Amino acid sequence: MQQNPSLDLVEFVETQILPQYAQFDKAHNMEHVTRVIRRSLDLSRKIGADLDMAYTIAAYHDLGLTGPRAIHHITSGKILMQDARLKRWFSPEQLRMMKEAVEDHRASASRAPRSIYGKIVAEADRDIDPETVIRRTIQFGLSNYPEMDAEGHWKRFMEHMNEKYSVNGYIRLWIQGSENEQKLNELRRLITNPGEMRSVFDRVFKEEYK
């Protein structure tokens, strides 16, 4: 069984694709995409999915952030599908499935991903470690709403936490038994304890506010 993506594919992605993430905000930078790649490969090994496909899907999943954030998943899918260089490694059917997987990775999607590859990248993209979620949300707020004061950031932060991660939030986990389940439960406990959450927020906000 294949244990790693093809070396020539890795070389192409690392030199031609991943450097594009340097232009994005801290919540979607090189550190983020490499984490999504690592998690995608780990999940793929566990369930026997194609590593080349999972690797490439993860590498392309946020490239659409060059345009409007609200449709970045659709734009990312188009970027992947239109990259003729990928025909060296993948068939038209594989590329179609990969495009759909990229489109399906977004946490706010109202339906389940259409294939196991969509579920893999969606799960890998949900880095639900509470500290990481809190920090990324603060980083996004500071990058996109620099005019806000600390209280404004706190209010926006908690609105986002409730909308996405609470028991009534829109986030869905698609692979049972993933490490994200336990982490999501811990994050939900924090959300229901605003005093404890505010202490964590204040500490991370101070570290990120520069």
Phi, psi and chi 1 to 4 in degrees:
 res  aa     phi    psi   chi1   chi2   chi3   chi4
   1 MET       -  139.0 -179.7 -177.6  -65.9      -
   2 GLN   -60.8  131.0 -177.6 -175.6   10.0      -
   3 GLN  -105.7  -19.1  -70.0  -60.2  -48.4      -
   4 ASN  -144.9  156.4  -66.7  -67.3      -      -
   5 PRO   -62.5  160.0  -16.8   28.8      -      -
   6 SER   -60.5  137.7  -57.5      -      -      -
   7 LEU   -62.2  -40.0  -73.2  176.2      -      -
   8 ASP   -69.2  -32.3   53.6  -12.8      -      -
   9 LEU   -67.5  -43.1  175.7   61.0      -      -
  10 VAL   -60.8  -43.1  170.6      -      -      -
  11 GLU   -61.6  -42.5 -178.9 -179.3    7.1      -
  12 PHE   -62.7  -48.6  163.0   71.1      -      -
  13 VAL   -64.7  -43.1  167.5      -      -      -
  14 GLU   -68.9  -27.9  -71.5 -171.7  -10.5      -
  15 THR   -96.1  -29.7   58.1      -      -      -
  16 GLN  -108.8  -25.1  -57.2  -62.3  -42.1      -
  17 ILE  -109.9  -54.9  -55.9  -55.7      -      -
  18 LEU   -60.5  -35.7  -63.0 -171.6      -      -
  19 PRO   -58.2  -20.5  -28.0   37.2      -      -
  20 GLN   -65.7  -22.5  -62.8  179.6   52.1      -
  21 TYR   -71.9  -12.3  -77.5   82.4      -      -
  22 ALA   -64.3  -20.2      -      -      -      -
  23 GLN   -87.0   -7.5   65.5 -174.3  -58.8      -
  24 PHE   -92.5  170.3  -58.2  142.9      -      -
  25 ASP   -67.8  170.5   63.1   86.0      -      -
  26 LYS   -60.4  -27.4  -75.0 -174.6  176.8 -179.2
  27 ALA   -78.0  -10.9      -      -      -      -
  28 HIS  -135.9   36.7  -59.9   90.9      -      -
  29 ASN   -93.4 -164.7   59.2    8.1      -      -
  30 MET   -60.1  -38.8 -176.5   74.2   78.5      -
  31 GLU   -59.9  -41.0 -179.4 -178.4   -5.9      -
  32 HIS   -64.7  -50.7  169.4   66.9      -      -
  33 VAL   -65.9  -36.1   69.3      -      -      -
  34 THR   -68.0  -32.4   53.7      -      -      -
  35 ARG   -67.6  -42.0 -175.6  164.6   55.4 -120.7
  36 VAL   -64.7  -39.2  173.3      -      -      -
  37 ILE   -61.6  -48.4  -72.9  172.3      -      -
  38 ARG   -60.4  -44.8 -176.0  179.5   68.6 -108.0
  39 ARG   -66.9  -38.7  -71.0  172.5  176.1  -92.9
  40 SER   -62.1  -42.9  -68.1      -      -      -
  41 LEU   -67.2  -39.6  -68.2  176.1      -      -
  42 ASP   -61.6  -46.0  -73.3  -15.3      -      -
  43 LEU   -65.0  -39.6  -71.8  168.7      -      -
  44 SER   -64.4  -39.2  -63.4      -      -      -
  45 ARG   -64.6  -37.9  -68.5 -175.6 -176.1  101.3
  46 LYS   -67.4  -36.2  -71.3  178.6 -178.4  177.6
  47 ILE  -107.5    0.8   63.0 -179.8      -      -
  48 GLY    79.0   29.7      -      -      -      -
  49 ALA   -83.7  164.9      -      -      -      -
  50 ASP   -70.4  119.0 -175.1  -70.9      -      -
  51 LEU   -69.7  -36.5  -64.7 -173.2      -      -
  52 ASP   -62.4  -42.6  -75.2   -5.5      -      -
  53 MET   -66.3  -48.2  -69.6  175.9   65.7      -
  54 ALA   -62.4  -40.0      -      -      -      -
  55 TYR   -62.7  -46.5  172.0   73.8      -      -
  56 THR   -69.8  -40.8  -54.7      -      -      -
  57 ILE   -57.0  -47.2  -68.8  162.8      -      -
  58 ALA   -62.6  -39.6      -      -      -      -
  59 ALA   -66.1  -32.7      -      -      -      -
  60 TYR   -94.5   -7.7  -81.3   73.2      -      -
  61 HIS   -61.9  -27.5   83.9  -77.6      -      -
  62 ASP  -115.6   11.8  -88.2  -14.5      -      -
  63 LEU   -61.2  -23.8  -70.8 -176.0      -      -
  64 GLY   -69.7   -3.4      -      -      -      -
  65 LEU   -67.8   -4.0  -72.6  169.4      -      -
  66 THR   -67.9  -17.7   51.1      -      -      -
  67 GLY  -116.6 -159.1      -      -      -      -
  68 PRO   -59.4  131.5  -22.9   33.8      -      -
  69 ARG   -60.7  -36.2  177.5  178.1  169.6   81.2
  70 ALA   -61.7  -26.7      -      -      -      -
  71 ILE  -118.9   22.7   58.9  167.6      -      -
  72 HIS   -63.3  -29.5   81.8  -82.6      -      -
  73 HIS   -68.4  -37.0   52.8  -55.2      -      -
  74 ILE   -69.3  -44.8  -57.6  -60.7      -      -
  75 THR   -62.4  -41.4  -53.5      -      -      -
  76 SER   -60.2  -41.4  -62.3      -      -      -
  77 GLY   -62.1  -40.4      -      -      -      -
  78 LYS   -64.8  -41.2  -70.3  179.4  179.5  178.0
  79 ILE   -60.5  -44.3  -68.8  170.9      -      -
  80 LEU   -62.8  -48.3 -175.8  150.6      -      -
  81 MET   -65.0  -31.8 -164.3   66.9  179.8      -
  82 GLN   -88.6   -2.4  -66.4  170.1    0.0      -
  83 ASP   -85.1   95.7 -166.6  -21.7      -      -
  84 ALA   -62.6  -20.3      -      -      -      -
  85 ARG   -63.0  -25.3  -64.1  170.4  -64.1 -177.5
  86 LEU   -72.5  -15.0  -67.6  175.1      -      -
  87 LYS   -63.8  -16.0  -65.9  177.9 -178.9  178.6
  88 ARG   -65.5  -29.4  173.8  179.4  172.6 -174.6
  89 TRP  -112.9  -21.7  -64.6  -80.1      -      -
  90 PHE  -130.7  148.1  -56.1  106.6      -      -
  91 SER   -79.0  164.4   69.9      -      -      -
  92 PRO   -56.5  -38.5  -28.5   36.6      -      -
  93 GLU   -67.3  -41.3  175.9   60.6   21.8      -
  94 GLN   -62.4  -42.3  -74.1  175.7  -47.4      -
  95 LEU   -64.5  -38.1  -70.9  169.4      -      -
  96 ARG   -62.8  -45.1 -178.9 -166.6   62.5   77.9
  97 MET   -64.4  -37.7 -174.2  177.5  -64.3      -
  98 MET   -67.4  -40.9  -68.3  160.3   66.3      -
  99 LYS   -59.1  -46.2  169.7 -179.1  174.8  -71.7
 100 GLU   -63.4  -37.6  -68.7  179.0   -9.6      -
 101 ALA   -63.5  -43.8      -      -      -      -
 102 VAL   -61.6  -43.4  168.7      -      -      -
 103 GLU   -61.5  -32.5  -67.5  173.4  -16.0      -
 104 ASP   -89.3    1.8  -67.1  -14.7      -      -
 105 HIS   -76.9  -17.2   87.1  -90.4      -      -
 106 ARG   -68.8  135.4 -162.7  168.1 -175.6 -145.4
 107 ALA   -63.2  -27.8      -      -      -      -
 108 SER   -86.9    5.0   57.1      -      -      -
 109 ALA   -59.1  138.3      -      -      -      -
 110 SER   -84.6  -11.1   58.6      -      -      -
 111 ARG  -129.2  165.3   54.6  171.1  169.4   71.6
 112 ALA   -70.0  149.4      -      -      -      -
 113 PRO   -55.6  149.6  -27.6   37.1      -      -
 114 ARG   -78.3  -13.9  -74.9  164.2  -79.0 -175.9
 115 SER  -146.7  171.4   72.9      -      -      -
 116 ILE   -62.2  -29.0 -171.0   60.2      -      -
 117 TYR   -71.2  -35.3  -66.5   99.3      -      -
 118 GLY   -64.9  -38.5      -      -      -      -
 119 LYS   -66.8  -38.8  -67.5  178.9  179.4  179.2
 120 ILE   -62.6  -51.9  -72.7  170.2      -      -
 121 VAL   -70.3  -33.3   69.9      -      -      -
 122 ALA   -63.8  -43.4      -      -      -      -
 123 GLU   -68.0  -42.4 -172.0   72.5   20.3      -
 124 ALA   -65.3  -31.7      -      -      -      -
 125 ASP   -74.1  -20.6 -168.8   44.6      -      -
 126 ARG   -88.7   79.4  -74.8  144.0 -174.2   66.7
 127 ASP   -82.9   90.5 -169.7   -4.5      -      -
 128 ILE   -95.4   16.1  -50.8 -179.5      -      -
 129 ASP   -55.4  120.4  172.4   69.7      -      -
 130 PRO   -51.8  -45.2  -29.9   36.9      -      -
 131 GLU   -61.3  -41.2  176.3   86.0    7.7      -
 132 THR   -68.1  -43.3  -58.1      -      -      -
 133 VAL   -60.6  -46.6  167.6      -      -      -
 134 ILE   -61.3  -46.4  -69.0  166.0      -      -
 135 ARG   -65.3  -44.2 -171.4  172.3  -60.8  -83.2
 136 ARG   -63.9  -38.1  -71.9 -174.1   69.5 -154.7
 137 THR   -66.2  -40.5  -56.3      -      -      -
 138 ILE   -66.8  -43.4  -69.8  171.0      -      -
 139 GLN   -59.2  -43.6  -71.8  172.1  -17.4      -
 140 PHE   -62.7  -43.4  179.9   83.6      -      -
 141 GLY   -62.1  -44.0      -      -      -      -
 142 LEU   -65.8  -35.6  -71.6  169.6      -      -
 143 SER   -73.1  -35.4  -66.2      -      -      -
 144 ASN  -104.2  -17.4  -70.0  -85.4      -      -
 145 TYR  -132.4   60.8  -54.6   98.2      -      -
 146 PRO   -65.4  -17.9   24.2  -34.5      -      -
 147 GLU   -78.0  -14.5   73.7  -77.6   -0.8      -
 148 MET   -73.4  147.3  -78.3 -173.7  178.8      -
 149 ASP   -88.4 -179.7   60.7   11.9      -      -
 150 ALA   -59.4  -40.8      -      -      -      -
 151 GLU   -67.4  -36.9  -72.8  -55.6  -47.6      -
 152 GLY   -63.4  -41.6      -      -      -      -
 153 HIS   -64.7  -39.7  -79.4  -71.8      -      -
 154 TRP   -61.9  -45.2  164.5 -112.5      -      -
 155 LYS   -62.9  -46.4 -178.8  179.4  178.7 -178.7
 156 ARG   -62.6  -40.5 -169.5 -154.7   71.1   83.2
 157 PHE   -58.4  -50.0  170.0   84.9      -      -
 158 MET   -69.7  -34.2  -77.7  -55.6  -65.6      -
 159 GLU   -60.7  -42.0  -72.7  174.6   -8.9      -
 160 HIS   -67.4  -42.7  178.2   70.8      -      -
 161 MET   -58.1  -45.8  -71.5  -66.6  111.1      -
 162 ASN   -69.3  -40.8  -80.0  -66.3      -      -
 163 GLU   -66.9  -36.0 -179.5 -177.0    9.8      -
 164 LYS  -101.9  -44.3 -177.4  171.9 -178.5  178.0
 165 TYR  -108.0  -11.7  -65.0  104.8      -      -
 166 SER   -69.3  175.0   70.7      -      -      -
 167 VAL   -61.6  -23.0  -67.6      -      -      -
 168 ASN  -101.6    7.0  -63.2  -46.0      -      -
 169 GLY   -74.4  170.6      -      -      -      -
 170 TYR   -87.3   -9.6   61.3   74.7      -      -
 171 ILE   -66.7  140.4 -165.3  167.2      -      -
 172 ARG  -130.5  141.4  -61.3  -69.5 -177.7  -91.0
 173 LEU  -103.8  134.3  -57.7 -178.0      -      -
 174 TRP  -106.7  -12.5  -57.8  115.5      -      -
 175 ILE  -120.6  112.9  -61.7  179.7      -      -
 176 GLN   -65.2  145.5  -74.0 -171.4  -28.8      -
 177 GLY    80.2    7.4      -      -      -      -
 178 SER   -73.5  159.1   73.0      -      -      -
 179 GLU   -65.3  -16.9   60.0 -179.8  -50.1      -
 180 ASN   -67.8  -26.2  -83.0  -28.1      -      -
 181 GLU   -59.8  -50.6  -75.7 -175.8  -26.8      -
 182 GLN   -63.8  -41.1 -178.4  178.2  -10.0      -
 183 LYS   -66.8  -36.0  -68.0  177.3  177.9  179.1
 184 LEU   -66.2  -38.7 -178.9   57.2      -      -
 185 ASN   -62.5  -38.5  -72.1  -26.0      -      -
 186 GLU   -67.4  -41.7  170.0   59.7   18.5      -
 187 LEU   -63.9  -39.6 -174.9   57.1      -      -
 188 ARG   -65.2  -34.2  -74.6  173.9  171.1  169.4
 189 ARG   -63.0  -41.8 -174.7 -168.3   67.7   77.8
 190 LEU   -63.8  -40.3  -80.5  171.4      -      -
 191 ILE   -61.0  -35.0  -68.9  170.4      -      -
 192 THR   -84.3    1.3   58.6      -      -      -
 193 ASN  -125.5   78.8  -70.3  -87.0      -      -
 194 PRO   -57.5  -33.3  -23.8   33.6      -      -
 195 GLY   -63.9  -45.9      -      -      -      -
 196 GLU   -66.8  -40.4 -175.2  177.2   -5.8      -
 197 MET   -63.9  -39.0  178.5   67.0   94.1      -
 198 ARG   -64.1  -35.9 -177.1   60.3 -167.7 -104.2
 199 SER   -63.0  -42.7  -65.0      -      -      -
 200 VAL   -66.9  -43.4  179.1      -      -      -
 201 PHE   -58.1  -48.3  171.8   88.9      -      -
 202 ASP   -60.5  -40.5  -73.5  -15.8      -      -
 203 ARG   -65.4  -48.5  171.6  178.0   58.5   80.6
 204 VAL   -70.2  -37.8  177.4      -      -      -
 205 PHE   -61.1  -41.8 -174.2   83.4      -      -
 206 LYS   -63.4  -37.1 -176.1  177.3  179.9 -179.6
 207 GLU   -70.6  -33.1  -68.3  170.0   -1.9      -
 208 GLU   -91.9  -22.3  -67.4  -65.3  -31.6      -
 209 TYR   -78.1  106.8 -174.7   74.6      -      -
 210 LYS  -133.4      -  -60.7  171.4 -176.9  176.0
